[in-house]
Amino acid sequence: MWSAIRWLVLRIAAIRWLFKLGGLAFLLPLALLLKTIGLPLLMVLGVLALPVLIILLLFGLPIFLVLIFGSMLMGLIGMVVTIGLAALKIGLFVVLPVWLVWALVGKMRHAKKKGDDGSSASDSAPPPSSGTSTGPVSDPVDGMGPA
């Protein structure tokens, strides 16, 4: 009886262990994605920080201070890149659509206002009739007629 229970417990433990390994397989694509994005970003940060590290070494600073400053510089550049990407996302997905809607509404209002300034025929005065007029036809000034 004890051997059957022990066999069952070992079987359940082995199955749970296999599920744990399978759970790690779900993280594998995320790790590959971080590897493909993170390594080139780290190389760019290294290329940007390398001249500063060389200059600091040329000035005679101790190597541990240069490495500390270099790591702080790379961390600062990484933070700037992260904030820049966040700002780019906000600008691209929030600010740009709002600005486009604002610009389109402004253009539509301008076009509507421009069309209402006098191009409508119902608001203009009627043309003069071709019959007799009641006012003076010509107003001679110093004996001169209309030109």
Secondary structure as GFF3:
##gff-version 3
##sequence-region A 1 147
A	DSSP	alpha_helix	2	58	.	.	.	ID=ss1
A	DSSP	alpha_helix	63	90	.	.	.	ID=ss2
A	DSSP	pi_helix	91	95	.	.	.	ID=ss3
A	DSSP	alpha_helix	96	115	.	.	.	ID=ss4
###
